[in-house]
C-alpha cells in the first residue's frame, strides 16, 4: 500500500530545535499540510529558490542567520506569507517582525492547534488580497526566441499565430521560463504547478512536457528549448526576456 502525501498548502518550516521541529512536522502533516522543514536559514534559502511554498513559518532565534534576517530576504523577493515563532517575550521582536512584513507572530510555547488556526487565517487573508489574480508587479510576459508567453492572457504566440494553453500547460511553461537555466525535478514542477495532490507515479508532468515541445520546438524529438537532464529533471535552455 502506498501512503498518500498531504495535498494541502505547502509550508516551509524553519526551526533549529529538532525536539520542536519534528513533532510539529508530524502534527501539521496530520492536518493535511505539506511540510518541508529546515534546521537553519541557509538550507531554507536553498529550498525557497527551488520550490513553491504557500507560507513560511520562521523561528526567530537560530544560530547563524536568524529568522528576522530570513524574513527580510523573503519579503524582498516576494509576497510569501510569513508567521514568526520565538521563545522571547519582549515586544521588540514582535514589532520588528511585523515591520519587516511578517503576517503573524506566535510566542513559544504554543498550542499546535493555535498555530493551525493562525496558518489558516493568514492563508485566507493572503488569498483575499491576491483575489486569485496576478500580482501587481507580475510581468506582462516572457519572450524567448520567436515566441512570447502572455502572462495575463495565458496564451503563447509566434508572430500572428496565437495559441491558447490549458491551465496545466500554462502553469508548467511559466514555471520553467521563470526559472530558465535551472534544472527542476518532477517533484519541484508538481509543486510549482500546484499538482501535488496527484499520484506520485502520475506522468502528467512528462506528458505536458511532450505537448509543450510539440508547440514550441522545431523538432520535438531533439528539443533545444525544454531539455531533459537525465536522472535530474528538466531545464528551460532558451534565453528569456521578461517584458
Order of alpha helices (4+ residues) and beta strands (2+ residues): beta-alpha-beta-alpha-beta-alpha-beta-alpha-beta-alpha-beta-beta-beta-beta-alpha-alpha-alpha-beta-beta-beta
